[in-house]
Amino acid sequence: MKRIVKAVWGKLIPGTRVRCLALSAAASIILHAQNFTPIFSFDGADGMSPYGRLIQGADGNLYGTTVTGGANYFGSVFKITPDGKFTTLYSFCSQSGCADGELPEAGLVKACNGDFYGTTNSGGAYGAGTIFRITRAGTLTTLYSFNGQDAGYPTAGLIQAADGDLYGTTTRGGPYLYDGTIFKITPNGAFTLVHTFNGTDGNYPSAALVQGFGGDLYGTTSEGGGSAGSGTIFRITRGGALTTLHIFDGTHGEDPGAPLIQASDGNFYGVTEFNTVAGHGTIFRITPDGTFTSLHTLDDTDGGVSTAALVQATDGDLYGTTQSYGVLGFGTIFKITLNGVFTTVHTFAGGAGGESPVAGLIQDTNGDFYGTTGAGGDNGMPGSGVIFRFSEGLSPFVETWPVIGKVGEIVRILGTNLAGATSVTFDGTPATFGVISPSEIVAEIPTGAKSGTVQVVTHGDTLSSNVPFRVL
């Protein structure tokens, strides 16, 4: 198929036919023959305590946040190449009174306009946190300042839903002040409160939302929901109609502080920080209609406490981290099948290798995993944290952005070493495409395309998409 870069790229300018749909429902990925390498140690001045998960940008670099440290010691945004070249993009509290926010506890979300969006837990015009946009070059714009009454003190990141708006949670605020909220905000900053928790339907939602395949949003509250006050799992429409799917009673977990993921089988998976029987966390599965199954209870050996989202690898298994316990006491990386077979694949040893991985893993399109630890490292201030690469031998792949679209619409395809691409197909149907950079291709969904795997042929290799692309 002839490649027409100008014609394809022309549809990506403002007001054209690019479909902006959520990536949050897509399964993520991971690997299989252990190879753990720290690639960067924070020294405090460049950031400290990276608690949010990394995200891969269209340029092939990884982007993230630190809660503290940076030039002003109130957190930072950074980028790092897959081989470890680090750049600080922004240090929070650069404005008078920290009007630009401080203490970003969550990672970033990559929006369809190419910018990143995130939250800070405090700071802003009223001291209750902010929502911000930041470009890959590091230009930050504060879109909204929480006032603590409408909502406030977000600890979770945002997601971009199929309607193009961004959705998130706050741990406090609303008419009940201490129960938390769900909100949406447009990419340009128009804010709307979607739901206020009241305790009965849960309170203190500390994790990000996820959009299910059917379009509804799913999430957790860390507390409330019943007499035990152990947390809930809920479904909510984008219009604000909330349904409680499960109430934790402690025996099969409590305090589900990590985001859910929807796996390839259509079910949601998550972790709780504790349970009242063993004292440690639980890994669970729940169907979209609310049938709950406890898959594994963590212990002192395999890692006791986890607040990180799971990620589904190309091998079909789920991977995650625990921030404490394990054989050496500094946390672990584990994998678990969808049926609950659990394996510890790495044990953190502290020091240069890092300790206490608070955030979950991501899989880069080069096939390797990347993650952070909240402490440890060997550069300057002790315990500032590290960024690491972890490989289990999985092959490179491509990621479509978004993962759903109609014939004639434009899709970005992210990958590694794409400059020599010779063909792009949607479930076998050739597509017109253009190579934008070694890490990005744009392609038009071709007439006759069906839902299935997107493949890119380059340098004699065939790279397949990590999840099936759905043609509407």
Secondary structure, DSSP 8 states (H G I E B T S, - for coil): ----HHHHHGGGSTTSSB----STTS-----SS-EEEEEEE--BTTBB---S--EE-TTS-EEEEESBBSTTSB-EEEEE-TT--EEEEEESS-SGGGTT-B---S--EE-TTS-EEEEESBBSSSSB-EEEEE-TT--EEEEEE--SSS-B---S--EE-TTS-EEEEESB-STTSSS-EEEEE-TT--EEEEEE--BTTBB---S--EE-TTS-EEEEESBBSSTT-B-EEEEE-TTS-EEEEEE--BTTBB---S--EE-TTS-EEEEESB-TTTSS-EEEEE-TT--EEEEEE--TTT-S---S--EE-TTS-EEEEESSBSSSSB-EEEEE-TT--EEEEEE--SGGG-B---S--EE-TTS-EEEEESB--SSSSTT--EEEEEE------BEEESSEE-TT-EEEEE-SS-TTEEEEEETTEE--EEEEETTEEEEE--TT--SB-EEEEETTEEEEBSS-BEE-
